[in-house]
Amino acid sequence: MKPKRSSLLAAVCAGAAGVLLVSAAPAQNLDEVLSAGERRIQLARDSQQQVDEIVNQTRSMTDQYRQVLREVEGLEVYNTILERQIERQEREKSGIREDIDQVTVIQRQIIPLMTRMIDGLEQFVEMDVPFLPGERRERVETLQQLVERQDVSVAEKFRRVMEAYQIENEYGRTIEYYRGELEVGGASRDVDFLRIGRVAFMYQTRDGERQGVWDQQNGEWVELGREYRNRVRLGLRVARQQVAPELLMLPISAPEDI
């Protein structure tokens, strides 16, 4: 009977050992499963984080791309405006070149024209009623010197010539008096000159005793009688603006026949 109990005990021990082996194996597999699950979760988290980062980067790049597109559109509009401005400036440059060429031609033509105008003005002054002779001749001489100067623009030269013509034109419709010297009765006398346009040019001595009128046709002074004394004096007072303008009974030269 003893041999049987030993066998039974051995069998029980063997069974227990088997149970222990069977029980130990599932516990080890569970830890591995849990560890693997945790790794997968961590991998998933890492993957999700990478995905989030990629999404954020993509969004940022998309925003940058849209911003670049807006900048490109703005630059295209700006370039279009610049191109139009450049085209307009090129047309203006072309027009300026043409104007410069024309100005050069005009300058070559206007200098001889101004020279002829000054010569004509000089002749006119010499042939005109001889009032303010020094002033008017000096103006002509100044123009003759001005037209030869290189430091004065053509426009300024032409302006000065036209100004001289305008002054001469004004003489024809103004009344004026000024003082000067004149040979009267073989002696130099201080006189008051009276100019009424270009139709009458007279003088009266400072003492009022003698007066005369310029005869443009004969180119000489003609002495007036004492009956013109008060008339000439009145004309001088009107020219000085001492009295209101009124009708003056003064001798004038008849217009020349053409």
C-alpha positions as CSV (number, residue, x, y, z in Angstrom):
1,M,0.0,0.0,0.0
2,K,2.9,2.5,0.6
3,P,4.0,2.5,-2.9
4,K,0.6,3.7,-4.0
5,R,0.6,6.7,-1.7
6,S,4.0,7.8,-2.9
7,S,2.8,7.6,-6.4
8,L,-0.3,9.6,-5.6
9,L,1.7,12.2,-3.8
10,A,4.0,12.6,-6.7
11,A,1.1,12.9,-9.0
12,V,-0.4,15.6,-6.8
13,C,2.9,17.5,-6.6
14,A,3.2,17.2,-10.3
15,G,-0.3,18.6,-10.8
16,A,0.4,21.4,-8.5
17,A,3.5,22.3,-10.3
18,G,1.6,22.2,-13.5
19,V,-1.0,24.5,-12.0
20,L,1.7,26.9,-10.9
21,L,3.2,26.9,-14.4
22,V,-0.1,27.4,-16.0
23,S,-1.0,30.3,-13.6
24,A,2.4,32.0,-14.1
25,A,2.2,32.0,-17.8
26,P,-1.1,34.0,-18.1
27,A,0.2,36.6,-15.6
28,Q,3.3,37.2,-17.7
29,N,1.3,37.5,-20.9
30,L,-1.0,40.1,-19.3
31,D,1.9,42.4,-18.3
32,E,3.1,42.2,-21.8
33,V,-0.3,42.9,-23.2
34,L,-0.6,45.9,-20.9
35,S,2.8,47.2,-21.7
36,A,2.1,46.8,-25.4
37,G,-1.2,48.6,-25.0
38,E,0.5,51.5,-23.2
39,R,3.1,51.7,-25.9
40,R,0.4,51.8,-28.5
41,I,-1.4,54.5,-26.6
42,Q,1.9,56.5,-26.4
43,L,2.5,55.9,-30.1
44,A,-1.0,57.1,-30.8
45,R,-0.5,60.2,-28.7
46,D,2.8,60.8,-30.4
47,S,1.2,60.3,-33.8
48,Q,-1.7,62.6,-32.8
49,Q,0.7,65.2,-31.7
50,Q,2.6,64.9,-35.0
51,V,-0.7,65.2,-36.8
52,D,-1.6,68.3,-34.8
53,E,1.7,69.8,-35.5
54,I,1.4,69.0,-39.2
55,V,-2.2,70.4,-39.2
56,N,-0.9,73.6,-37.5
57,Q,1.9,73.9,-39.9
58,T,-0.4,73.3,-42.8
59,R,-2.8,76.0,-41.5
60,S,0.1,78.4,-41.1
61,M,1.4,77.7,-44.5
62,T,-2.1,78.1,-45.9
63,D,-2.4,81.5,-44.2
64,Q,1.0,82.5,-45.5
65,Y,0.0,81.3,-48.9
66,R,-3.2,83.4,-48.8
67,Q,-1.2,86.4,-47.5
68,V,1.3,85.9,-50.4
69,L,-1.6,85.7,-52.9
70,R,-3.0,89.0,-51.5
71,E,0.4,90.6,-51.8
72,V,0.8,89.3,-55.3
73,E,-2.6,90.7,-56.3
74,G,-1.7,94.0,-54.8
75,L,1.7,94.0,-56.6
76,E,-0.1,93.2,-59.8
77,V,-2.4,96.1,-59.4
78,Y,0.5,98.3,-58.4
79,N,2.6,97.1,-61.4
80,T,-0.4,97.9,-63.7
81,I,-0.6,101.4,-62.3
82,L,3.2,101.8,-62.7
83,E,3.1,100.6,-66.3
84,R,0.4,103.1,-67.1
85,Q,2.4,105.9,-65.4
86,I,5.5,104.9,-67.3
87,E,3.5,104.9,-70.6
88,R,2.2,108.3,-69.8
89,Q,5.6,109.6,-68.8
90,E,7.1,108.2,-72.1
91,R,4.4,110.1,-74.0
92,E,5.2,113.2,-72.0
93,K,8.9,112.7,-72.7
94,S,8.3,112.4,-76.4
95,G,6.2,115.6,-76.3
96,I,8.9,117.4,-74.3
97,R,11.5,116.3,-76.9
98,E,9.3,117.7,-79.7
99,D,8.8,120.9,-77.7
100,I,12.6,121.2,-77.2
101,D,13.2,120.8,-80.9
102,Q,10.5,123.4,-81.6
103,V,12.0,125.8,-79.0
104,T,15.4,125.5,-80.6
105,V,13.9,126.4,-84.0
106,I,11.9,129.2,-82.4
107,Q,15.0,130.6,-80.7
108,R,16.8,130.7,-84.0
109,Q,14.0,132.6,-85.5
110,I,13.1,134.9,-82.6
111,I,16.5,136.4,-82.1
112,P,16.5,138.0,-85.6
113,L,12.8,139.0,-85.0
114,M,13.7,140.8,-81.8
115,T,16.6,142.5,-83.5
116,R,14.3,143.8,-86.2
117,M,11.8,144.9,-83.5
118,I,14.5,146.9,-81.6
119,D,15.7,148.5,-84.8
120,G,12.2,149.5,-85.7
121,L,11.7,150.9,-82.2
122,E,14.8,152.9,-82.5
123,Q,13.7,154.4,-85.8
124,F,10.3,155.1,-84.4
125,V,11.7,157.0,-81.4
126,E,13.9,159.1,-83.7
127,M,11.0,160.0,-85.9
128,D,8.4,160.5,-83.2
129,V,7.5,163.6,-81.2
130,P,10.7,164.4,-79.3
131,F,9.4,164.0,-75.7
132,L,11.6,162.3,-73.1
133,P,14.3,161.7,-75.7
134,G,17.0,160.6,-73.2
135,E,14.8,158.1,-71.4
136,R,13.5,156.6,-74.6
137,R,16.9,156.3,-76.4
138,E,18.4,154.8,-73.2
139,R,15.6,152.2,-73.2
140,V,16.4,151.2,-76.8
141,E,20.2,151.0,-76.1
142,T,19.4,148.8,-73.1
143,L,17.5,146.4,-75.3
144,Q,20.3,146.4,-77.9
145,Q,22.7,145.3,-75.2
146,L,20.3,142.9,-73.6
147,V,19.7,140.9,-76.8
148,E,23.4,140.1,-77.1
149,R,23.7,138.8,-73.5
150,Q,24.1,135.0,-73.0
151,D,23.0,135.0,-69.3
152,V,19.5,136.2,-70.1
153,S,16.9,133.8,-71.5
154,V,15.2,134.4,-74.8
155,A,11.9,134.6,-73.0
156,E,13.1,137.4,-70.8
157,K,14.6,139.2,-73.8
158,F,11.3,139.0,-75.6
159,R,9.4,140.1,-72.6
160,R,11.5,143.2,-72.2
161,V,11.1,144.1,-75.9
162,M,7.3,143.7,-75.7
163,E,7.4,145.8,-72.5
164,A,9.2,148.6,-74.4
165,Y,6.5,148.5,-77.1
166,Q,3.8,148.6,-74.5
167,I,5.3,151.7,-72.9
168,E,5.5,153.4,-76.3
169,N,1.9,152.5,-76.9
170,E,0.8,154.0,-73.5
171,Y,2.4,157.3,-74.5
172,G,-0.3,157.7,-77.2
173,R,-3.2,157.8,-74.7
174,T,-1.8,159.6,-71.6
175,I,-1.2,163.1,-70.5
176,E,2.1,164.0,-68.9
177,Y,4.3,166.8,-67.8
178,Y,8.0,167.0,-66.9
179,R,10.7,169.6,-66.4
180,G,13.7,170.1,-68.6
181,E,15.8,172.6,-70.4
182,L,15.2,174.1,-73.9
183,E,16.8,176.7,-76.0
184,V,14.2,179.6,-76.2
185,G,15.1,182.9,-77.9
186,G,18.7,181.8,-78.3
187,A,19.2,181.0,-74.6
188,S,18.8,177.8,-72.5
189,R,15.7,178.1,-70.3
190,D,14.1,175.9,-67.6
191,V,10.7,174.9,-69.0
192,D,7.7,172.7,-68.2
193,F,6.9,170.3,-71.0
194,L,3.3,169.2,-71.6
195,R,2.5,166.1,-73.6
196,I,-1.0,165.2,-74.5
197,G,-0.8,161.8,-76.2
198,R,1.1,162.3,-79.4
199,V,-1.2,165.0,-80.7
200,A,0.3,167.9,-78.7
201,F,3.7,168.6,-77.3
202,M,4.3,172.0,-75.7
203,Y,6.4,173.9,-73.4
204,Q,6.1,176.9,-71.1
205,T,8.9,178.7,-69.4
206,R,9.0,178.6,-65.6
207,D,8.0,182.3,-65.4
208,G,5.1,181.6,-67.7
209,E,6.1,184.3,-70.1
210,R,6.9,182.2,-73.2
211,Q,5.3,179.0,-74.6
212,G,5.5,177.0,-77.7
213,V,4.3,173.9,-79.5
214,W,6.2,171.2,-81.4
215,D,5.5,171.2,-85.2
216,Q,5.9,167.5,-86.1
217,Q,5.6,168.1,-89.8
218,N,8.5,170.6,-89.9
219,G,10.4,169.1,-87.0
220,E,10.7,172.4,-85.0
221,W,9.3,174.4,-82.2
222,V,6.8,177.1,-82.9
223,E,6.4,179.9,-80.4
224,L,2.8,180.6,-79.3
225,G,1.3,183.9,-78.5
226,R,0.4,185.2,-75.0
227,E,-3.2,184.1,-75.7
228,Y,-2.2,180.5,-75.1
229,R,-0.5,181.3,-71.8
230,N,-3.4,180.4,-69.5
231,R,-4.4,177.4,-71.7
232,V,-1.0,175.8,-71.5
233,R,-0.8,176.6,-67.8
234,L,-4.2,174.9,-67.4
235,G,-3.0,171.8,-69.3
236,L,0.0,171.6,-67.0
237,R,-2.2,171.7,-63.9
238,V,-4.4,168.9,-65.4
239,A,-1.2,166.8,-66.1
240,R,-0.1,167.4,-62.5
241,Q,-3.6,166.3,-61.3
242,Q,-4.0,169.7,-59.6
243,V,-7.4,170.2,-61.2
244,A,-10.0,167.8,-62.7
245,P,-9.6,167.0,-66.4
246,E,-11.5,169.3,-68.7
247,L,-11.7,170.4,-72.3
248,L,-8.4,172.1,-73.3
249,M,-8.3,174.5,-76.2
250,L,-4.7,173.9,-77.4
251,P,-3.1,173.9,-80.8
252,I,-2.5,170.5,-82.3
253,S,-0.8,169.4,-85.5
254,A,-3.1,168.2,-88.3
255,P,-2.7,164.5,-89.1
256,E,-0.4,163.8,-92.0
257,D,-1.9,162.5,-95.3
258,I,-1.1,158.9,-96.0
